[in-house]
Amino acid sequence: MAFSKQEILAALKGVQDPDLHKDLVDLGMIKDVKSEGTGIELTVELTTPACPLKDQIGADIRQTLTRRLGAGEVKLNWSSNTAATNLTAQDLIPGIKNVIMVAAGKGGVGKSTVAANLANALAQHGAEVGLLDADIYGPSVPTMFGIHEQPVATEEQRIIPHVKFGLKLMSMGFLLAEGQAVVWRGPMLDSAIRQFLGQVDWGNLDYLIVDMPPGTGDVQLSLTRMVPTAQAVIVTTPQDVALADVKRAIGMFHTVKVNVLGVVENMSGFICSHCGQRTDIFGKGAGRRCAEKYGIAYFGEIPLTEAVVASGDSGKPILVSHPADPASLALKEFAMRVAQQVAIHANRNQPVTA
């Protein structure tokens, strides 16, 4: 005799999402419940395709159905409905659920590498992702993705972003001749950012990753004004001298009331490709100390390897060119933690669907 849908949902009451600390049934995450004999099949709809606790959720469901109902085989299917921040710029970017700014207090910390691979990792998990290179003066995306052609426009003058490795891409570098410099002041920068957000045909995205320029200047202020519910990830390096710049970046975001998701420590030790030995050439621990000081998430350490350096010029981000490299593995873990924090923040004040 099969179990009824009501029996299965009742048995699962009390099984919680480990991040949201809310009931899976009340959250509406249990879908398409079926039963035949003692077997049960259902779909779990995650709040992000990059959920780092998927295995734990699955184990909790199987254990609960076995214990409470005496179920035999429990087959779980997985889907996702990416949690969306309550964007207040829907007229400008109506199809984008979450905007994540990857920022740094100064240049030279590998921010563009982190942004490009964050976008790649989320896309590899099945999310719809765009990458906006907002570093107007020093765009890196064209080189990192090997694209140097201008994008085309529709008859309605909407810009069609380039697509590569499953990502939608837009950069000022696509619009400039090789070696051409941008000599603009604040109002022109503001206009460019508005066009990149509102005039590019992004379509429906789970995440728009924005590679920010370094520092705390006009572009940062324009973006936070246009998309005030965007969230920020701060990139730093391990040495204490970098902390002053990180503090300024976090201070700027707090001033304009932008949520800082957390901090990641890039170039955290060099790993030799020949012997595998790690050398902390830039020191260690500044990222963790910064996260603890400000009470924000610490997304871990990303090591420096030869593959990271080579991928920056090859037109293939390291997650594509060297997926098993230690830096790639760290970047994948980092991306899952970012997605986790976005989902927690988006669902924090959402009512349950019981």
C-alpha positions in Angstrom: 0.0 0.0 0.0 1.4 3.4 -1.0 1.8 6.3 1.3 -0.4 9.3 0.6 1.0 12.7 -0.1 -0.4 14.0 3.1 1.4 11.3 5.1 4.7 12.0 3.5 4.4 15.8 4.0 3.4 15.2 7.6 6.4 13.0 8.2 8.7 15.6 6.8 7.3 18.3 9.0 10.2 19.5 11.3 12.9 18.7 8.8 14.6 22.1 8.4 16.8 23.9 5.8 20.1 24.0 7.7 20.8 27.6 6.6 17.3 29.1 6.9 16.3 27.2 10.0 12.8 26.9 8.6 10.7 23.8 7.8 11.2 22.4 4.3 7.5 21.8 3.9 6.6 25.3 5.0 9.2 26.7 2.7 7.5 25.0 -0.2 10.7 23.1 -1.1 9.0 19.6 -1.3 7.5 19.1 -4.7 6.0 16.3 -6.9 5.5 13.8 -4.1 4.7 10.2 -5.3 4.6 6.8 -3.7 4.3 3.2 -4.9 4.4 0.4 -2.4 6.9 1.4 0.3 8.9 3.5 -2.2 8.8 7.3 -2.2 9.8 9.8 -4.9 9.9 13.5 -4.5 11.6 16.7 -5.8 13.5 19.1 -3.5 13.5 22.6 -4.8 16.7 24.3 -3.5 17.1 28.1 -3.0 20.2 28.0 -5.2 21.6 25.5 -7.6 25.0 25.9 -5.9 23.6 24.8 -2.5 26.5 23.5 -0.4 24.2 21.6 2.0 22.4 19.6 -0.7 23.8 16.3 0.6 22.9 17.1 4.2 19.3 18.0 3.2 19.0 14.7 1.2 20.3 12.6 4.1 17.9 14.3 6.5 14.9 13.6 4.3 15.8 9.9 3.7 16.5 9.3 7.3 13.2 10.9 8.4 11.0 9.0 5.9 12.7 5.8 6.8 12.3 6.3 10.5 8.8 7.8 10.6 7.1 5.9 7.8 9.2 2.8 7.4 9.8 3.8 3.7 11.9 1.5 1.5 13.6 3.2 -1.4 13.6 7.0 -1.3 14.3 8.7 -4.6 15.1 12.4 -4.5 15.1 14.6 -7.6 16.6 18.1 -7.4 15.6 21.4 -8.8 16.2 25.0 -7.8 14.5 28.3 -7.7 17.1 30.9 -6.9 16.2 33.1 -4.0 15.8 36.7 -5.2 16.8 39.8 -3.3 13.9 42.3 -3.3 15.5 44.5 -5.9 14.2 48.1 -6.0 15.5 48.8 -9.5 13.1 46.4 -11.3 12.4 49.0 -14.0 16.2 49.1 -14.8 17.0 45.3 -14.6 13.6 43.5 -14.4 14.8 40.0 -15.1 17.7 39.9 -12.6 17.2 38.2 -9.2 20.5 39.1 -7.5 23.3 41.6 -8.1 26.6 40.7 -6.5 29.4 43.3 -6.6 32.9 41.9 -6.3 35.0 44.7 -4.8 38.4 45.6 -3.3 39.8 48.5 -1.5 42.7 48.7 -3.9 44.0 47.2 -7.2 46.3 44.2 -7.6 44.4 41.8 -5.4 43.0 39.6 -8.2 39.5 40.9 -7.9 38.7 40.3 -11.6 40.0 36.8 -11.4 37.7 36.1 -8.4 34.7 37.8 -10.1 35.2 35.9 -13.4 35.5 32.5 -11.7 32.7 33.2 -9.2 30.4 33.7 -12.3 31.8 30.6 -14.0 31.3 28.4 -10.9 27.7 29.5 -10.4 27.0 28.9 -14.1 28.6 25.4 -13.9 26.0 24.6 -11.1 23.2 25.4 -13.6 22.5 29.0 -12.6 21.8 31.7 -15.2 24.6 34.2 -14.8 25.8 37.5 -16.3 29.2 39.1 -15.7 29.4 42.9 -15.9 32.9 44.4 -16.1 32.3 47.8 -14.4 36.0 48.7 -14.3 35.6 51.4 -16.9 39.2 52.6 -16.8 40.8 49.1 -16.7 38.5 46.4 -18.1 39.8 42.9 -17.7 37.0 40.7 -19.0 37.9 41.0 -22.8 41.4 39.5 -22.1 40.2 36.9 -19.5 37.6 35.6 -21.9 39.4 36.1 -25.2 36.7 38.4 -26.7 37.7 41.6 -28.5 34.7 42.2 -30.8 32.0 44.8 -30.3 28.6 43.4 -29.3 25.7 43.9 -31.7 22.5 45.9 -31.0 18.9 45.2 -31.7 16.6 47.6 -33.7 15.4 48.9 -30.3 19.0 49.8 -29.5 19.4 47.2 -26.9 22.9 45.7 -26.6 23.2 41.9 -27.0 25.9 40.7 -24.5 28.6 38.3 -25.7 28.1 34.7 -24.4 30.9 32.4 -23.5 31.3 29.4 -21.2 27.6 29.8 -20.4 28.0 33.4 -19.2 26.5 36.6 -20.6 29.3 39.2 -20.7 29.5 43.0 -21.0 32.5 45.2 -20.7 33.6 48.7 -21.7 36.6 46.9 -23.2 34.3 45.5 -25.9 33.5 49.0 -27.1 37.1 50.4 -27.2 39.8 50.1 -29.8 42.9 48.3 -28.6 45.0 50.7 -26.4 42.2 53.3 -26.3 42.0 55.1 -23.0 38.8 56.3 -21.3 39.1 59.9 -20.1 35.8 60.5 -18.4 34.5 62.3 -15.4 31.7 61.3 -13.0 28.5 62.1 -15.1 29.8 60.1 -18.1 30.7 57.2 -15.8 27.2 57.3 -14.3 25.7 57.3 -17.8 27.8 54.3 -18.9 26.8 52.2 -15.8 23.2 53.0 -16.4 23.5 51.8 -19.9 25.3 48.6 -18.9 22.5 47.8 -16.5 19.4 49.0 -18.3 20.3 48.9 -22.0 22.0 45.5 -22.2 19.6 42.6 -22.9 20.5 40.5 -19.9 17.3 38.5 -20.0 16.5 36.5 -16.9 19.4 35.9 -14.6 19.8 34.3 -11.2 22.9 36.3 -10.6 24.6 39.3 -12.2 28.2 39.4 -11.0 29.7 42.9 -11.2 33.5 43.2 -11.4 33.9 46.6 -9.6 36.8 49.0 -10.1 39.2 49.2 -7.2 38.6 51.8 -4.5 35.6 53.8 -3.5 34.9 56.2 -6.4 32.1 57.3 -8.7 31.3 53.9 -10.2 30.7 52.4 -6.8 28.4 55.3 -5.8 26.5 55.1 -9.1 25.9 51.3 -8.8 24.8 51.4 -5.2 22.4 54.2 -6.0 20.9 52.5 -9.1 20.7 49.0 -7.4 20.6 49.7 -3.7 19.8 46.1 -2.8 22.9 44.8 -4.6 25.3 43.0 -2.3 29.0 43.0 -2.0 31.9 40.5 -1.7 35.2 41.9 -0.7 38.5 40.6 -2.0 41.7 41.0 0.0 45.2 39.5 0.1 46.7 37.9 3.2 49.0 40.7 4.5 47.9 43.1 7.2 48.8 46.1 5.1 45.8 45.3 2.9 43.4 45.6 5.8 43.3 49.4 5.8 42.0 49.4 2.2 39.5 46.6 3.0 38.2 48.6 5.9 37.6 51.6 3.7 35.7 49.5 1.1 33.5 48.0 3.8 33.0 51.4 5.4 31.8 52.8 2.0 29.3 50.0 1.6 28.0 50.4 5.1 27.6 54.1 4.5 25.4 53.6 1.5 23.6 50.7 3.3 24.7 47.9 1.0 24.9 44.5 2.5 28.4 43.0 2.6 28.1 39.3 2.2 31.6 38.5 3.3 35.3 38.6 2.5 37.6 36.2 0.6 41.4 36.0 0.9 43.0 35.7 -2.5 46.6 34.8 -3.3 46.6 33.0 0.0 49.9 31.1 -0.4 51.7 30.0 -3.5 51.3 26.2 -4.3 54.2 24.8 -6.4 52.9 22.9 -9.4 56.0 20.5 -9.2 56.1 19.5 -5.5 52.8 20.7 -4.2 54.4 22.7 -1.4 52.7 25.8 -0.1 54.6 29.0 0.7 52.8 31.9 2.3 54.7 34.5 0.3 52.2 37.3 1.3 51.7 36.3 4.9 48.4 34.8 6.1 45.2 35.5 7.9 44.2 39.1 7.1 41.0 38.0 5.5 39.8 36.0 8.5 40.7 38.8 10.9 38.8 41.3 8.8 35.7 39.1 8.7 35.8 38.6 12.4 36.2 42.3 13.1 33.1 43.2 11.0 31.0 40.2 11.8 30.7 39.1 8.2 31.2 35.7 6.6 34.7 34.5 5.8 34.6 32.8 2.4 38.0 31.1 2.8 41.4 31.2 1.0 42.2 31.0 -2.7 45.8 30.0 -3.3 48.0 31.4 -6.1 49.2 28.8 -8.6 50.9 28.9 -12.0 47.6 28.0 -13.6 45.9 31.0 -12.1 48.5 33.3 -13.7 48.4 31.6 -17.1 44.6 31.5 -17.3 44.3 35.3 -16.9 45.9 35.7 -20.3 44.6 32.6 -22.1 41.0 33.6 -22.6 39.8 30.8 -20.4 39.2 31.3 -16.7 40.9 28.7 -14.5 37.7 26.8 -13.7 37.5 26.1 -17.5 41.2 25.6 -18.3 42.3 23.8 -15.1 39.2 22.6 -13.2 41.2 20.3 -10.8 43.8 22.9 -9.9 43.9 23.8 -6.1 42.8 27.3 -6.9 39.9 26.0 -8.9 38.7 23.8 -6.1 39.0 26.7 -3.7 37.1 29.0 -6.1 34.2 26.5 -6.4 33.9 26.2 -2.6 34.0 30.0 -2.4 31.2 30.3 -5.0 29.0 27.9 -3.1 29.5 29.9 0.1 28.5 33.1 -1.7 25.4 31.5 -3.1 24.6 30.2 0.4 24.8 33.7 1.9 22.7 35.3 -0.8 20.0 32.7 -0.2 20.1 33.2 3.5 19.8 37.0 3.1 17.1 36.8 0.5 15.0 34.4 2.6 15.6 36.0 6.0 12.4 38.1 6.0 10.3 36.0 3.6 7.1 34.4 5.0 6.7 30.7 4.9 4.2 29.1 2.4 2.3 26.8 4.8 
